[in-house]
Amino acid sequence: MWLPDADWIKFSELMVKNYPDILCSQSENVCYFQSTCSNITYNDHEFKIEVGDEIGTFTLKVNESEFFVAGELVSSDSRANELCYVPVFMSKLGYNDLW
């Protein structure tokens, strides 16, 4: 999922608050753990993100244990298999309501 930069910054701040071991980088547009997903200690959270526009909204819900993604599925970096990513990225496209 891609979020506008201001929303992603707020999201990353909440991730850091709840997961002290997570690294969030605005320059890389991503949050990740420097360990495999199997080594993450889960808190049994449910992630909810409300998405919408002027027509309507809907809520995406994901259980914490299904939320994180193994590094080799996200990056081709040589150490990717040692990382665990949060599949929410910062979009630099900004708000656009013109078609």
Biopython code that builds the backbone (N, CA, C, O; Angstrom):
import numpy as np
from Bio.PDB.StructureBuilder import StructureBuilder

atoms = [
    (1, "MET", "N", (0.852, -1.160, 0.000)),
    (1, "MET", "CA", (0.000, 0.000, 0.000)),
    (1, "MET", "C", (0.905, 1.232, 0.000)),
    (1, "MET", "O", (1.929, 1.268, 0.683)),
    (2, "TRP", "N", (0.515, 2.221, -0.765)),
    (2, "TRP", "CA", (1.240, 3.486, -0.841)),
    (2, "TRP", "C", (0.391, 4.576, -0.197)),
    (2, "TRP", "O", (-0.792, 4.712, -0.509)),
    (3, "LEU", "N", (1.001, 5.359, 0.708)),
    (3, "LEU", "CA", (0.318, 6.455, 1.378)),
    (3, "LEU", "C", (0.964, 7.782, 0.985)),
    (3, "LEU", "O", (2.168, 7.829, 0.732)),
    (4, "PRO", "N", (0.179, 8.860, 0.929)),
    (4, "PRO", "CA", (0.774, 10.185, 0.730)),
    (4, "PRO", "C", (1.789, 10.456, 1.840)),
    (4, "PRO", "O", (1.668, 9.922, 2.943)),
    (5, "ASP", "N", (2.782, 11.282, 1.545)),
    (5, "ASP", "CA", (3.894, 11.452, 2.478)),
    (5, "ASP", "C", (3.470, 11.857, 3.889)),
    (5, "ASP", "O", (3.998, 11.302, 4.853)),
    (6, "ALA", "N", (2.553, 12.786, 4.049)),
    (6, "ALA", "CA", (2.134, 13.208, 5.395)),
    (6, "ALA", "C", (1.473, 12.062, 6.159)),
    (6, "ALA", "O", (1.703, 11.905, 7.358)),
    (7, "ASP", "N", (0.658, 11.264, 5.479)),
    (7, "ASP", "CA", (0.015, 10.113, 6.116)),
    (7, "ASP", "C", (1.041, 9.045, 6.476)),
    (7, "ASP", "O", (0.959, 8.432, 7.540)),
    (8, "TRP", "N", (2.011, 8.822, 5.581)),
    (8, "TRP", "CA", (3.042, 7.823, 5.848)),
    (8, "TRP", "C", (3.896, 8.234, 7.044)),
    (8, "TRP", "O", (4.264, 7.386, 7.858)),
    (9, "ILE", "N", (4.212, 9.510, 7.160)),
    (9, "ILE", "CA", (5.013, 9.980, 8.296)),
    (9, "ILE", "C", (4.279, 9.697, 9.605)),
    (9, "ILE", "O", (4.888, 9.229, 10.567)),
    (10, "LYS", "N", (2.990, 9.975, 9.649)),
    (10, "LYS", "CA", (2.200, 9.676, 10.850)),
    (10, "LYS", "C", (2.166, 8.168, 11.107)),
    (10, "LYS", "O", (2.320, 7.728, 12.246)),
    (11, "PHE", "N", (1.967, 7.383, 10.058)),
    (11, "PHE", "CA", (1.958, 5.929, 10.170)),
    (11, "PHE", "C", (3.301, 5.436, 10.714)),
    (11, "PHE", "O", (3.329, 4.593, 11.611)),
    (12, "SER", "N", (4.403, 5.949, 10.187)),
    (12, "SER", "CA", (5.729, 5.502, 10.628)),
    (12, "SER", "C", (5.976, 5.883, 12.084)),
    (12, "SER", "O", (6.610, 5.125, 12.817)),
    (13, "GLU", "N", (5.487, 7.046, 12.514)),
    (13, "GLU", "CA", (5.624, 7.442, 13.916)),
    (13, "GLU", "C", (4.886, 6.472, 14.829)),
    (13, "GLU", "O", (5.391, 6.125, 15.897)),
    (14, "LEU", "N", (3.704, 6.032, 14.427)),
    (14, "LEU", "CA", (2.950, 5.056, 15.213)),
    (14, "LEU", "C", (3.650, 3.698, 15.235)),
    (14, "LEU", "O", (3.641, 3.008, 16.255)),
    (15, "MET", "N", (4.252, 3.317, 14.117)),
    (15, "MET", "CA", (4.990, 2.052, 14.072)),
    (15, "MET", "C", (6.174, 2.089, 15.026)),
    (15, "MET", "O", (6.408, 1.127, 15.757)),
    (16, "VAL", "N", (6.921, 3.184, 15.028)),
    (16, "VAL", "CA", (8.080, 3.314, 15.914)),
    (16, "VAL", "C", (7.641, 3.309, 17.374)),
    (16, "VAL", "O", (8.326, 2.746, 18.228)),
    (17, "LYS", "N", (6.516, 3.926, 17.660)),
    (17, "LYS", "CA", (5.988, 3.949, 19.031)),
    (17, "LYS", "C", (5.645, 2.533, 19.510)),
    (17, "LYS", "O", (5.909, 2.184, 20.660)),
    (18, "ASN", "N", (5.056, 1.722, 18.622)),
    (18, "ASN", "CA", (4.620, 0.377, 18.993)),
    (18, "ASN", "C", (5.682, -0.695, 18.812)),
    (18, "ASN", "O", (5.590, -1.765, 19.414)),
    (19, "TYR", "N", (6.687, -0.422, 17.993)),
    (19, "TYR", "CA", (7.756, -1.381, 17.719)),
    (19, "TYR", "C", (9.105, -0.673, 17.826)),
    (19, "TYR", "O", (9.607, -0.157, 16.828)),
    (20, "PRO", "N", (9.700, -0.639, 19.021)),
    (20, "PRO", "CA", (10.951, 0.095, 19.222)),
    (20, "PRO", "C", (12.104, -0.383, 18.327)),
    (20, "PRO", "O", (13.040, 0.376, 18.076)),
    (21, "ASP", "N", (12.046, -1.625, 17.847)),
    (21, "ASP", "CA", (13.131, -2.158, 17.020)),
    (21, "ASP", "C", (12.971, -1.857, 15.531)),
    (21, "ASP", "O", (13.839, -2.218, 14.736)),
    (22, "ILE", "N", (11.887, -1.207, 15.144)),
    (22, "ILE", "CA", (11.646, -0.954, 13.728)),
    (22, "ILE", "C", (12.448, 0.261, 13.258)),
    (22, "ILE", "O", (12.690, 1.197, 14.021)),
    (23, "LEU", "N", (12.845, 0.226, 12.014)),
    (23, "LEU", "CA", (13.531, 1.362, 11.391)),
    (23, "LEU", "C", (12.625, 1.906, 10.294)),
    (23, "LEU", "O", (12.189, 1.155, 9.421)),
    (24, "CYS", "N", (12.343, 3.188, 10.333)),
    (24, "CYS", "CA", (11.538, 3.832, 9.302)),
    (24, "CYS", "C", (12.384, 4.924, 8.657)),
    (24, "CYS", "O", (12.947, 5.777, 9.344)),
    (25, "SER", "N", (12.464, 4.887, 7.348)),
    (25, "SER", "CA", (13.306, 5.822, 6.614)),
    (25, "SER", "C", (12.483, 6.603, 5.601)),
    (25, "SER", "O", (11.884, 6.026, 4.694)),
    (26, "GLN", "N", (12.459, 7.933, 5.766)),
    (26, "GLN", "CA", (11.772, 8.770, 4.786)),
    (26, "GLN", "C", (12.521, 8.777, 3.460)),
    (26, "GLN", "O", (11.899, 8.878, 2.402)),
    (27, "SER", "N", (13.838, 8.673, 3.500)),
    (27, "SER", "CA", (14.609, 8.682, 2.247)),
    (27, "SER", "C", (14.412, 7.398, 1.452)),
    (27, "SER", "O", (14.494, 7.410, 0.223)),
    (28, "GLU", "N", (14.150, 6.279, 2.150)),
    (28, "GLU", "CA", (13.889, 5.005, 1.464)),
    (28, "GLU", "C", (12.399, 4.731, 1.311)),
    (28, "GLU", "O", (12.019, 3.783, 0.623)),
    (29, "ASN", "N", (11.541, 5.545, 1.943)),
    (29, "ASN", "CA", (10.079, 5.414, 1.865)),
    (29, "ASN", "C", (9.552, 4.111, 2.444)),
    (29, "ASN", "O", (8.570, 3.568, 1.935)),
    (30, "VAL", "N", (10.179, 3.597, 3.494)),
    (30, "VAL", "CA", (9.815, 2.269, 3.990)),
    (30, "VAL", "C", (10.152, 2.113, 5.475)),
    (30, "VAL", "O", (11.018, 2.805, 6.010)),
    (31, "CYS", "N", (9.436, 1.176, 6.130)),
    (31, "CYS", "CA", (9.759, 0.744, 7.494)),
    (31, "CYS", "C", (10.102, -0.741, 7.450)),
    (31, "CYS", "O", (9.478, -1.511, 6.720)),
    (32, "TYR", "N", (11.102, -1.132, 8.240)),
    (32, "TYR", "CA", (11.497, -2.543, 8.269)),
    (32, "TYR", "C", (12.202, -2.873, 9.580)),
    (32, "TYR", "O", (12.664, -1.992, 10.304)),
    (33, "PHE", "N", (12.267, -4.160, 9.855)),
    (33, "PHE", "CA", (13.003, -4.693, 11.001)),
    (33, "PHE", "C", (14.302, -5.292, 10.479)),
    (33, "PHE", "O", (14.335, -5.838, 9.377)),
    (34, "GLN", "N", (15.357, -5.194, 11.252)),
    (34, "GLN", "CA", (16.624, -5.806, 10.866)),
    (34, "GLN", "C", (16.695, -7.227, 11.401)),
    (34, "GLN", "O", (17.678, -7.618, 12.031)),
    (35, "SER", "N", (15.653, -7.985, 11.147)),
    (35, "SER", "CA", (15.584, -9.401, 11.483)),
    (35, "SER", "C", (14.522, -10.033, 10.593)),
    (35, "SER", "O", (13.746, -9.331, 9.945)),
    (36, "THR", "N", (14.493, -11.324, 10.566)),
    (36, "THR", "CA", (13.478, -12.008, 9.766)),
    (36, "THR", "C", (12.115, -11.845, 10.433)),
    (36, "THR", "O", (12.023, -11.584, 11.633)),
    (37, "CYS", "N", (11.074, -12.001, 9.649)),
    (37, "CYS", "CA", (9.708, -11.861, 10.187)),
    (37, "CYS", "C", (9.423, -12.903, 11.267)),
    (37, "CYS", "O", (8.651, -12.640, 12.190)),
    (38, "SER", "N", (10.031, -14.068, 11.161)),
    (38, "SER", "CA", (9.794, -15.110, 12.169)),
    (38, "SER", "C", (10.371, -14.734, 13.527)),
    (38, "SER", "O", (10.010, -15.340, 14.535)),
    (39, "ASN", "N", (11.262, -13.744, 13.573)),
    (39, "ASN", "CA", (11.854, -13.308, 14.837)),
    (39, "ASN", "C", (11.150, -12.096, 15.454)),
    (39, "ASN", "O", (11.570, -11.605, 16.501)),
    (40, "ILE", "N", (10.087, -11.614, 14.815)),
    (40, "ILE", "CA", (9.355, -10.462, 15.338)),
    (40, "ILE", "C", (8.441, -10.913, 16.468)),
    (40, "ILE", "O", (7.753, -11.927, 16.348)),
    (41, "THR", "N", (8.433, -10.169, 17.555)),
    (41, "THR", "CA", (7.511, -10.444, 18.658)),
    (41, "THR", "C", (6.207, -9.723, 18.374)),
    (41, "THR", "O", (6.173, -8.494, 18.307)),
    (42, "TYR", "N", (5.132, -10.485, 18.209)),
    (42, "TYR", "CA", (3.836, -9.912, 17.883)),
    (42, "TYR", "C", (3.067, -9.544, 19.138)),
    (42, "TYR", "O", (3.154, -10.226, 20.159)),
    (43, "ASN", "N", (2.316, -8.463, 19.051)),
    (43, "ASN", "CA", (1.516, -7.977, 20.173)),
    (43, "ASN", "C", (0.035, -8.253, 19.986)),
    (43, "ASN", "O", (-0.789, -7.760, 20.756)),
    (44, "ASP", "N", (-0.312, -9.037, 18.969)),
    (44, "ASP", "CA", (-1.698, -9.390, 18.664)),
    (44, "ASP", "C", (-2.546, -8.168, 18.311)),
    (44, "ASP", "O", (-3.721, -8.092, 18.670)),
    (45, "HIS", "N", (-1.934, -7.211, 17.603)),
    (45, "HIS", "CA", (-2.654, -6.028, 17.138)),
    (45, "HIS", "C", (-3.439, -6.346, 15.869)),
    (45, "HIS", "O", (-3.117, -7.286, 15.142)),
    (46, "GLU", "N", (-4.448, -5.565, 15.621)),
    (46, "GLU", "CA", (-5.147, -5.596, 14.337)),
    (46, "GLU", "C", (-4.937, -4.219, 13.711)),
    (46, "GLU", "O", (-5.278, -3.195, 14.303)),
    (47, "PHE", "N", (-4.377, -4.211, 12.519)),
    (47, "PHE", "CA", (-4.158, -2.953, 11.820)),
    (47, "PHE", "C", (-5.417, -2.580, 11.056)),
    (47, "PHE", "O", (-5.996, -3.400, 10.345)),
    (48, "LYS", "N", (-5.831, -1.329, 11.216)),
    (48, "LYS", "CA", (-7.000, -0.822, 10.498)),
    (48, "LYS", "C", (-6.603, 0.486, 9.833)),
    (48, "LYS", "O", (-6.068, 1.388, 10.477)),
    (49, "ILE", "N", (-6.871, 0.576, 8.549)),
    (49, "ILE", "CA", (-6.614, 1.806, 7.810)),
    (49, "ILE", "C", (-7.875, 2.158, 7.048)),
    (49, "ILE", "O", (-8.382, 1.358, 6.262)),
    (50, "GLU", "N", (-8.376, 3.353, 7.281)),
    (50, "GLU", "CA", (-9.566, 3.813, 6.571)),
    (50, "GLU", "C", (-9.126, 4.541, 5.304)),
    (50, "GLU", "O", (-8.320, 5.470, 5.350)),
    (51, "VAL", "N", (-9.664, 4.107, 4.194)),
    (51, "VAL", "CA", (-9.320, 4.665, 2.886)),
    (51, "VAL", "C", (-10.578, 5.240, 2.263)),
    (51, "VAL", "O", (-11.644, 4.627, 2.331)),
    (52, "GLY", "N", (-10.462, 6.406, 1.659)),
    (52, "GLY", "CA", (-11.651, 6.963, 1.044)),
    (52, "GLY", "C", (-11.402, 8.226, 0.262)),
    (52, "GLY", "O", (-10.291, 8.752, 0.196)),
    (53, "ASP", "N", (-12.485, 8.687, -0.329)),
    (53, "ASP", "CA", (-12.469, 9.942, -1.073)),
    (53, "ASP", "C", (-13.810, 10.629, -0.840)),
    (53, "ASP", "O", (-14.531, 10.285, 0.097)),
    (54, "GLU", "N", (-14.141, 11.586, -1.678)),
    (54, "GLU", "CA", (-15.392, 12.315, -1.478)),
    (54, "GLU", "C", (-16.634, 11.458, -1.740)),
    (54, "GLU", "O", (-17.737, 11.856, -1.366)),
    (55, "ILE", "N", (-16.482, 10.319, -2.360)),
    (55, "ILE", "CA", (-17.615, 9.438, -2.655)),
    (55, "ILE", "C", (-17.908, 8.477, -1.511)),
    (55, "ILE", "O", (-19.072, 8.203, -1.217)),
    (56, "GLY", "N", (-16.875, 7.966, -0.867)),
    (56, "GLY", "CA", (-17.094, 7.022, 0.218)),
    (56, "GLY", "C", (-15.792, 6.524, 0.807)),
    (56, "GLY", "O", (-14.711, 6.879, 0.339)),
    (57, "THR", "N", (-15.900, 5.695, 1.842)),
    (57, "THR", "CA", (-14.734, 5.141, 2.513)),
    (57, "THR", "C", (-14.926, 3.651, 2.765)),
    (57, "THR", "O", (-16.043, 3.135, 2.725)),
    (58, "PHE", "N", (-13.814, 2.972, 3.025)),
    (58, "PHE", "CA", (-13.856, 1.603, 3.492)),
    (58, "PHE", "C", (-12.649, 1.379, 4.388)),
    (58, "PHE", "O", (-11.669, 2.120, 4.318)),
    (59, "THR", "N", (-12.724, 0.361, 5.223)),
    (59, "THR", "CA", (-11.670, 0.072, 6.181)),
    (59, "THR", "C", (-10.966, -1.217, 5.811)),
    (59, "THR", "O", (-11.603, -2.251, 5.607)),
    (60, "LEU", "N", (-9.637, -1.146, 5.725)),
    (60, "LEU", "CA", (-8.814, -2.332, 5.512)),
    (60, "LEU", "C", (-8.368, -2.831, 6.882)),
    (60, "LEU", "O", (-7.873, -2.052, 7.696)),
    (61, "LYS", "N", (-8.541, -4.127, 7.139)),
    (61, "LYS", "CA", (-8.135, -4.715, 8.415)),
    (61, "LYS", "C", (-7.205, -5.887, 8.148)),
    (61, "LYS", "O", (-7.478, -6.732, 7.295)),
    (62, "VAL", "N", (-6.097, -5.927, 8.894)),
    (62, "VAL", "CA", (-5.133, -7.015, 8.760)),
    (62, "VAL", "C", (-4.640, -7.381, 10.152)),
    (62, "VAL", "O", (-4.296, -6.505, 10.945)),
    (63, "ASN", "N", (-4.606, -8.672, 10.448)),
    (63, "ASN", "CA", (-4.038, -9.122, 11.724)),
    (63, "ASN", "C", (-2.529, -8.937, 11.691)),
    (63, "ASN", "O", (-1.894, -9.130, 10.654)),
    (64, "GLU", "N", (-1.973, -8.571, 12.804)),
    (64, "GLU", "CA", (-0.551, -8.282, 12.894)),
    (64, "GLU", "C", (0.320, -9.434, 12.390)),
    (64, "GLU", "O", (1.307, -9.197, 11.693)),
    (65, "SER", "N", (-0.022, -10.650, 12.723)),
    (65, "SER", "CA", (0.796, -11.803, 12.328)),
    (65, "SER", "C", (0.818, -12.014, 10.816)),
    (65, "SER", "O", (1.674, -12.741, 10.313)),
    (66, "GLU", "N", (-0.105, -11.394, 10.086)),
    (66, "GLU", "CA", (-0.162, -11.513, 8.625)),
    (66, "GLU", "C", (0.277, -10.236, 7.917)),
    (66, "GLU", "O", (0.222, -10.149, 6.691)),
    (67, "PHE", "N", (0.711, -9.251, 8.690)),
    (67, "PHE", "CA", (0.969, -7.921, 8.142)),
    (67, "PHE", "C", (2.370, -7.760, 7.561)),
    (67, "PHE", "O", (2.531, -7.107, 6.530)),
    (68, "PHE", "N", (3.366, -8.330, 8.185)),
    (68, "PHE", "CA", (4.752, -8.108, 7.780)),
    (68, "PHE", "C", (5.144, -9.024, 6.627)),
    (68, "PHE", "O", (4.590, -10.110, 6.461)),
    (69, "VAL", "N", (6.120, -8.561, 5.826)),
    (69, "VAL", "CA", (6.510, -9.267, 4.598)),
    (69, "VAL", "C", (8.009, -9.561, 4.621)),
    (69, "VAL", "O", (8.815, -8.688, 4.940)),
    (70, "ALA", "N", (8.368, -10.780, 4.284)),
    (70, "ALA", "CA", (9.778, -11.175, 4.231)),
    (70, "ALA", "C", (10.549, -10.294, 3.245)),
    (70, "ALA", "O", (10.054, -9.971, 2.166)),
    (71, "GLY", "N", (11.746, -9.918, 3.628)),
    (71, "GLY", "CA", (12.563, -8.998, 2.844)),
    (71, "GLY", "C", (12.807, -9.418, 1.415)),
    (71, "GLY", "O", (12.818, -8.572, 0.521)),
    (72, "GLU", "N", (13.005, -10.708, 1.173)),
    (72, "GLU", "CA", (13.297, -11.155, -0.194)),
    (72, "GLU", "C", (12.105, -10.966, -1.136)),
    (72, "GLU", "O", (12.274, -11.025, -2.354)),
    (73, "LEU", "N", (10.902, -10.738, -0.592)),
    (73, "LEU", "CA", (9.732, -10.467, -1.423)),
    (73, "LEU", "C", (9.604, -8.982, -1.776)),
    (73, "LEU", "O", (8.802, -8.612, -2.634)),
    (74, "VAL", "N", (10.400, -8.130, -1.107)),
    (74, "VAL", "CA", (10.302, -6.685, -1.293)),
    (74, "VAL", "C", (11.541, -6.101, -1.958)),
    (74, "VAL", "O", (11.444, -5.149, -2.732)),
    (75, "SER", "N", (12.691, -6.663, -1.660)),
    (75, "SER", "CA", (13.951, -6.065, -2.099)),
    (75, "SER", "C", (14.873, -7.111, -2.711)),
    (75, "SER", "O", (14.810, -8.292, -2.371)),
    (76, "SER", "N", (15.724, -6.658, -3.616)),
    (76, "SER", "CA", (16.736, -7.542, -4.190)),
    (76, "SER", "C", (18.094, -7.309, -3.530)),
    (76, "SER", "O", (19.107, -7.851, -3.971)),
    (77, "ASP", "N", (18.107, -6.506, -2.480)),
    (77, "ASP", "CA", (19.325, -6.235, -1.720)),
    (77, "ASP", "C", (19.923, -7.553, -1.235)),
    (77, "ASP", "O", (19.186, -8.491, -0.933)),
    (78, "SER", "N", (21.231, -7.632, -1.158)),
    (78, "SER", "CA", (21.907, -8.876, -0.773)),
    (78, "SER", "C", (21.556, -9.334, 0.647)),
    (78, "SER", "O", (21.661, -10.523, 0.947)),
    (79, "ARG", "N", (21.145, -8.422, 1.515)),
    (79, "ARG", "CA", (20.776, -8.808, 2.882)),
    (79, "ARG", "C", (19.270, -8.835, 3.092)),
    (79, "ARG", "O", (18.809, -8.886, 4.232)),
    (80, "ALA", "N", (18.501, -8.803, 2.020)),
    (80, "ALA", "CA", (17.034, -8.752, 2.123)),
    (80, "ALA", "C", (16.466, -9.932, 2.896)),
    (80, "ALA", "O", (15.471, -9.779, 3.605)),
    (81, "ASN", "N", (17.083, -11.116, 2.773)),
    (81, "ASN", "CA", (16.546, -12.285, 3.480)),
    (81, "ASN", "C", (16.724, -12.170, 4.989)),
    (81, "ASN", "O", (16.217, -13.013, 5.730)),
    (82, "GLU", "N", (17.432, -11.148, 5.461)),
    (82, "GLU", "CA", (17.621, -10.910, 6.889)),
    (82, "GLU", "C", (16.682, -9.827, 7.417)),
    (82, "GLU", "O", (16.749, -9.473, 8.594)),
    (83, "LEU", "N", (15.802, -9.294, 6.552)),
    (83, "LEU", "CA", (14.934, -8.176, 6.926)),
    (83, "LEU", "C", (13.467, -8.573, 6.871)),
    (83, "LEU", "O", (13.089, -9.554, 6.230)),
    (84, "CYS", "N", (12.647, -7.778, 7.567)),
    (84, "CYS", "CA", (11.204, -7.962, 7.556)),
    (84, "CYS", "C", (10.575, -6.586, 7.326)),
    (84, "CYS", "O", (10.795, -5.661, 8.109)),
    (85, "TYR", "N", (9.802, -6.454, 6.268)),
    (85, "TYR", "CA", (9.256, -5.158, 5.859)),
    (85, "TYR", "C", (7.802, -4.967, 6.272)),
    (85, "TYR", "O", (7.039, -5.923, 6.412)),
    (86, "VAL", "N", (7.449, -3.707, 6.461)),
    (86, "VAL", "CA", (6.055, -3.300, 6.621)),
    (86, "VAL", "C", (5.596, -2.899, 5.215)),
    (86, "VAL", "O", (6.181, -1.989, 4.628)),
    (87, "PRO", "N", (4.577, -3.545, 4.662)),
    (87, "PRO", "CA", (4.183, -3.285, 3.273)),
    (87, "PRO", "C", (3.352, -2.010, 3.083)),
    (87, "PRO", "O", (2.347, -2.010, 2.371)),
    (88, "VAL", "N", (3.782, -0.945, 3.721)),
    (88, "VAL", "CA", (3.148, 0.367, 3.581)),
    (88, "VAL", "C", (4.268, 1.332, 3.245)),
    (88, "VAL", "O", (5.184, 1.532, 4.043)),
    (89, "PHE", "N", (4.195, 1.931, 2.063)),
    (89, "PHE", "CA", (5.279, 2.758, 1.563)),
    (89, "PHE", "C", (4.826, 4.197, 1.361)),
    (89, "PHE", "O", (3.637, 4.471, 1.199)),
    (90, "MET", "N", (5.794, 5.112, 1.373)),
    (90, "MET", "CA", (5.488, 6.528, 1.173)),
    (90, "MET", "C", (5.455, 6.843, -0.319)),
    (90, "MET", "O", (6.382, 6.512, -1.058)),
    (91, "SER", "N", (4.388, 7.478, -0.739)),
    (91, "SER", "CA", (4.262, 7.932, -2.120)),
    (91, "SER", "C", (4.643, 9.397, -2.193)),
    (91, "SER", "O", (4.168, 10.214, -1.404)),
    (92, "LYS", "N", (5.496, 9.720, -3.134)),
    (92, "LYS", "CA", (5.909, 11.109, -3.330)),
    (92, "LYS", "C", (5.048, 11.806, -4.386)),
    (92, "LYS", "O", (5.355, 12.931, -4.781)),
    (93, "LEU", "N", (3.986, 11.161, -4.843)),
    (93, "LEU", "CA", (3.161, 11.731, -5.905)),
    (93, "LEU", "C", (2.300, 12.892, -5.417)),
    (93, "LEU", "O", (1.901, 13.747, -6.208)),
    (94, "GLY", "N", (2.014, 12.924, -4.113)),
    (94, "GLY", "CA", (1.193, 14.001, -3.570)),
    (94, "GLY", "C", (-0.267, 13.835, -3.925)),
    (94, "GLY", "O", (-0.651, 12.872, -4.588)),
    (95, "TYR", "N", (-1.075, 14.772, -3.484)),
    (95, "TYR", "CA", (-2.519, 14.719, -3.728)),
    (95, "TYR", "C", (-2.808, 15.186, -5.143)),
    (95, "TYR", "O", (-2.296, 16.210, -5.594)),
    (96, "ASN", "N", (-3.626, 14.429, -5.824)),
    (96, "ASN", "CA", (-3.994, 14.795, -7.184)),
    (96, "ASN", "C", (-5.460, 14.439, -7.394)),
    (96, "ASN", "O", (-5.841, 13.275, -7.273)),
    (97, "ASP", "N", (-6.271, 15.423, -7.703)),
    (97, "ASP", "CA", (-7.704, 15.190, -7.923)),
    (97, "ASP", "C", (-8.081, 15.516, -9.360)),
    (97, "ASP", "O", (-9.258, 15.712, -9.664)),
    (98, "LEU", "N", (-7.093, 15.577, -10.245)),
    (98, "LEU", "CA", (-7.349, 15.886, -11.645)),
    (98, "LEU", "C", (-7.133, 14.642, -12.483)),
    (98, "LEU", "O", (-6.170, 13.908, -12.267)),
    (99, "TRP", "N", (-8.029, 14.394, -13.449)),
    (99, "TRP", "CA", (-7.896, 13.215, -14.301)),
    (99, "TRP", "C", (-7.699, 13.605, -15.718)),
    (99, "TRP", "O", (-7.567, 12.739, -16.584)),
]
sb = StructureBuilder()
sb.init_structure("model")
sb.init_model(0)
sb.init_chain("A")
sb.init_seg("    ")
for serial, (resi, resn, name, xyz) in enumerate(atoms, 1):
    if name == "N":
        sb.init_residue(resn, " ", resi, " ")
    sb.init_atom(name, np.array(xyz, "f"), 0.0, 1.0, " ", f" {name:<3s}", serial, name[0])
structure = sb.get_structure()
